Amino acid sequence: VSHREVLDANLGWRYRPGYRKGEDIISIQGLRNGHSYDLKPEAGVLRIAAFGDSFVYGNEVGTSDAWPSKMEEACPKLEVLNYGVGGYGVDQAYLRYASEGAQYAPDIVLIGFVSDDIRRLVNVYRRFIDDREWPLFKPRYFLRDNQLHLMPNPFPDASDYLKILADPSLVTQVGRYDEWYQPAVYENPLYDLSSTIRLSVAVGTRIQRKYFNRNSIWEEEHLSAYSDAFKIQVALFKNFVASVRERHAQPQIVFFPTRDDIVGVRSGKGTAYELLARELASLKIPYIDVMDGFSKSSHEAVESWFMPGGHYSPRGNEIVAETVLKSVCTSPSVD
């Protein structure tokens, strides 16, 4: 069976057009749906394009249970094109929008955000974040003089991966561009000698990141506004909004709360991303916080909204669909 993931020279990876495994269906257009779309919507049809990660794609549920499909099901005069790809940061989602976003003439463009996404902005090689991840590379942005500068995918071709298989040390070449690179792991000749050394390195790295890293993404349980990743995230959202409006469509950021976010709100701690939401509000960047929908369903058990891997269950996707649908239906008309 072919893998769902395929290499993409610019984005790092994407999902295979025409992929199907059980209820997980990707159309020949590379969008998560069982049908295709015309280049332009029919008269009277509102078309939405949704970009982002696995929470946009709808991991752990079938295509028909993902929230974009649920929105289409609820409103026959609505089309929701699902461009979600698991593991994406907002940088990759934005780059995909920049290259493909106008192809099907959407009226509204959504870009999703989960707090975990922010660490991907300062990452180039996925295994630097977690050695259980797929060994894939991605582009990343740097912020200089308040302007975003793109470093392209450093290993864009399949032939590059063959070279890495022959010489794994090649991955260290991108270490200086990656916030998650650990020289103590990748440049330590003793690292693979014993589990004791590996444990010591892991503990030491965790302590350093938590207590001594001035560029930490997190401040206690919330995103830190002082980190490079936070500043890059805000700049990406600003660029996204400007780009969508230039194409005469309406932009919206969508915040997806995790199980921890919902539990935190119920206990009075708030969401991990609330500072980012406040920053967008101050910049007059439009956003939808799906937490509003979950808060209105507070009589339901939190666990009923999530799958074992942390993504939304069919019921969770229903709440997302209802919340986003209500918001876009009451938004000002597109110019």
C-alpha positions in Angstrom: 0.0 0.0 0.0 1.4 3.4 -0.9 2.1 5.8 1.9 -0.2 8.8 2.4 2.9 11.1 2.7 4.9 12.0 -0.4 7.9 14.3 -0.6 7.3 17.9 -1.8 10.3 19.9 -2.9 8.9 23.2 -1.5 6.8 22.2 1.4 8.7 19.2 2.6 5.9 16.7 2.3 2.2 16.6 1.4 -0.5 14.0 1.1 -0.8 11.7 -2.0 -3.6 12.7 -4.4 -6.0 9.8 -4.8 -5.0 8.1 -1.6 -7.6 5.9 0.1 -7.3 3.7 3.1 -10.7 2.7 4.6 -12.6 5.9 5.4 -9.5 8.1 4.9 -10.0 9.5 1.4 -8.0 12.1 -0.5 -9.3 13.3 -3.8 -7.3 13.3 -7.0 -7.1 17.1 -6.5 -5.1 16.4 -3.3 -7.9 17.6 -1.0 -9.5 15.6 1.7 -12.8 14.7 0.2 -14.5 12.0 -1.8 -15.4 14.3 -4.7 -13.7 17.0 -6.8 -14.4 20.7 -7.2 -14.8 22.9 -10.3 -12.3 25.6 -10.7 -15.0 28.2 -9.7 -18.0 27.6 -7.4 -21.5 27.7 -8.9 -23.5 30.8 -8.5 -24.9 31.1 -5.0 -22.3 28.7 -3.5 -19.9 30.0 -0.8 -16.5 28.4 -1.1 -14.1 28.1 1.8 -10.5 26.8 1.7 -9.0 25.5 5.0 -5.3 25.2 5.4 -3.3 23.8 8.4 -2.2 20.7 10.2 -3.8 17.4 11.4 -6.6 19.3 13.2 -7.7 20.8 9.9 -7.3 17.5 8.1 -9.2 15.7 10.8 -6.8 12.9 11.9 -8.2 9.9 13.6 -11.6 10.1 12.0 -12.8 9.3 8.5 -13.1 11.9 5.8 -16.9 12.2 6.2 -16.5 12.9 9.9 -13.9 15.6 9.6 -15.3 19.1 10.3 -14.9 20.5 6.8 -17.0 17.6 5.5 -19.5 18.2 8.3 -19.9 21.8 7.3 -20.6 20.8 3.7 -23.2 18.3 4.9 -24.9 20.9 7.1 -25.1 23.5 4.3 -25.7 22.5 0.7 -24.7 26.0 -0.6 -21.3 25.7 1.1 -18.1 24.0 -0.2 -15.1 23.6 2.2 -11.9 22.5 0.6 -9.7 20.7 3.1 -6.0 21.4 2.5 -4.9 20.1 5.9 -1.7 18.0 6.2 -0.5 16.3 9.4 2.6 17.7 10.9 2.4 21.1 9.2 3.3 24.3 10.9 1.6 27.5 9.9 4.6 28.3 7.8 4.0 25.2 5.5 0.2 25.9 5.5 0.9 29.5 4.5 3.3 28.4 1.7 0.7 26.0 0.4 -1.9 28.7 0.4 0.6 31.1 -1.4 1.1 28.5 -4.2 -2.3 26.9 -4.5 -4.8 29.0 -2.5 -6.3 30.9 -5.4 -6.6 27.9 -7.7 -10.3 27.2 -6.8 -11.3 30.8 -6.2 -12.4 30.6 -2.5 -14.5 33.3 -0.9 -13.1 32.7 2.6 -9.7 31.2 3.5 -9.1 29.7 6.9 -5.8 28.8 8.4 -5.8 26.6 11.6 -3.6 26.9 14.7 -3.0 24.5 17.6 -0.5 25.6 20.2 1.8 22.6 19.4 2.2 24.1 15.9 4.4 26.9 17.1 7.4 24.7 17.8 7.4 23.6 14.1 8.1 27.2 13.0 11.7 26.9 14.3 12.2 23.4 13.1 13.8 22.1 9.9 14.2 18.3 10.5 11.2 16.7 12.2 13.3 14.2 14.2 15.1 17.0 16.0 11.8 17.6 17.8 10.9 13.9 18.3 12.9 10.9 17.1 9.7 9.0 16.6 8.6 11.4 13.9 9.0 10.7 10.1 12.6 11.7 9.0 11.4 14.6 6.9 12.8 18.1 6.2 10.9 21.4 5.8 11.5 25.0 5.0 11.4 27.6 7.7 11.2 31.4 8.1 13.5 33.7 10.0 12.5 37.2 11.1 15.0 39.9 10.4 14.3 43.7 10.6 10.6 42.8 11.2 10.5 41.0 7.8 10.1 37.3 7.1 12.9 35.6 5.2 12.4 32.1 3.9 15.0 29.4 4.0 13.9 26.8 1.5 13.6 23.1 2.2 17.3 22.1 2.5 16.8 18.5 1.1 14.1 18.9 -1.6 14.7 15.7 -3.6 14.4 12.0 -3.1 18.1 11.7 -4.1 19.0 13.9 -1.1 17.4 11.3 1.2 19.4 8.5 -0.4 22.6 10.5 0.4 21.4 10.8 4.0 20.8 7.1 4.2 24.4 6.6 3.1 25.7 9.2 5.5 23.3 10.1 8.3 25.7 12.7 9.7 24.5 15.0 6.8 21.5 15.9 9.0 23.8 17.9 11.3 24.3 20.4 8.4 20.9 21.9 9.2 21.4 21.9 13.0 22.3 25.6 13.2 19.0 26.5 11.6 16.9 24.4 13.9 15.9 25.4 17.5 15.5 21.7 18.4 18.9 20.6 17.4 20.9 18.9 20.2 24.6 18.7 19.6 24.9 16.5 22.7 22.9 13.9 20.8 24.1 14.3 17.2 27.7 15.3 17.8 28.4 13.2 20.9 30.4 10.0 20.0 29.4 8.5 23.4 25.7 9.0 23.0 24.9 5.6 21.5 27.2 3.7 23.9 24.7 3.2 26.7 21.1 4.0 27.9 22.6 5.8 30.9 24.3 8.4 28.7 21.2 8.9 26.6 19.1 9.4 29.7 21.6 11.9 31.2 21.5 13.9 27.9 17.7 13.9 27.8 17.4 15.1 31.4 20.1 17.7 30.9 18.4 19.0 27.7 15.0 19.2 29.4 16.4 21.2 32.4 18.3 23.5 30.1 15.2 24.2 27.9 13.0 24.8 30.9 15.1 26.9 33.1 17.9 28.5 31.1 16.6 29.0 27.6 15.9 32.7 27.1 14.2 31.9 23.8 11.7 29.4 25.3 8.4 29.0 23.4 6.6 28.4 26.7 6.2 30.5 29.8 4.7 28.1 32.3 1.6 26.7 30.5 1.2 29.5 28.0 2.9 30.6 24.9 5.7 33.2 25.5 5.4 36.4 23.5 9.1 36.9 23.8 10.2 33.8 21.8 11.3 34.0 18.2 8.6 31.4 17.3 5.9 33.7 18.7 7.1 36.6 16.7 7.4 34.6 13.5 3.9 33.2 14.1 2.4 36.7 14.4 4.3 37.9 11.3 3.0 34.8 9.3 -0.6 35.6 10.3 -0.1 39.2 9.2 1.3 38.1 5.8 -1.5 35.5 5.4 -4.2 38.1 6.0 -2.7 40.6 3.6 -2.2 37.9 0.9 -5.8 36.6 1.2 -7.2 40.2 1.0 -5.1 40.9 -2.0 -6.9 38.1 -3.7 -10.3 39.6 -2.8 -11.1 36.9 -0.3 -11.8 37.0 3.5 -9.2 35.6 5.9 -9.8 33.9 9.2 -7.5 32.3 11.7 -9.0 29.3 13.5 -7.8 28.4 17.0 -8.3 24.7 17.9 -8.2 23.9 21.6 -6.6 20.7 22.8 -7.9 18.6 25.6 -5.5 20.4 28.0 -6.8 23.8 26.8 -10.4 22.8 27.5 -9.6 21.4 30.9 -7.5 24.5 31.6 -10.5 26.8 30.8 -12.8 24.8 33.0 -10.3 25.2 35.9 -9.9 28.9 35.2 -6.4 28.8 33.7 -7.3 29.7 30.2 -5.9 28.3 26.9 -2.3 28.0 26.1 -2.8 30.3 23.0 -4.8 33.1 24.7 -1.9 35.6 24.5 -1.6 34.9 20.8 -5.4 35.5 20.4 -5.1 38.8 22.3 -2.2 39.8 20.0 -4.3 39.1 16.9 -7.2 41.1 18.4 -4.9 44.1 19.0 -3.8 43.9 15.3 -7.5 43.6 14.2 -6.7 40.2 12.6 -10.0 38.2 12.4 -10.1 34.8 14.1 -12.4 32.1 15.3 -11.8 30.5 18.7 -13.4 27.0 18.6 -13.1 27.1 22.4 -16.4 29.1 22.3 -18.2 26.1 20.8 -16.8 23.7 23.4 -17.7 26.1 26.2 -21.3 26.1 25.1 -21.3 22.3 25.2 -20.0 22.2 28.8 -22.6 19.7 29.9 -20.8 17.1 27.8 -17.8 15.0 28.9 -14.5 16.4 27.6 -13.4 12.8 26.7 -16.3 12.5 24.3 -14.7 15.2 22.2 -11.3 13.5 21.6 -9.8 10.4 20.1 -7.0 8.4 21.9 -4.3 10.3 19.9 -5.5 13.7 21.0 -7.4 14.8 17.8 -11.1 15.5 17.8 -13.7 12.6 17.8 -16.7 12.7 15.4 -18.5 14.6 18.1 -15.6 17.0 18.6 -15.6 17.6 14.8 -19.3 18.3 14.9 -18.7 21.1 17.5 -15.9 22.6 15.4 -18.1 22.5 12.3 -21.0 24.2 14.1 -18.7 26.9 15.5 -16.9 27.7 12.3 -20.2 27.6 10.3 -21.9 30.0 12.7 -18.9 32.4 12.5 -18.5 32.5 8.7 -22.2 32.8 8.2 -22.3 35.9 10.3 -19.0 37.4 8.9 -19.2 40.6 6.8 -19.5 40.0 3.1 -16.4 39.5 1.0 -15.5 42.5 -1.2 
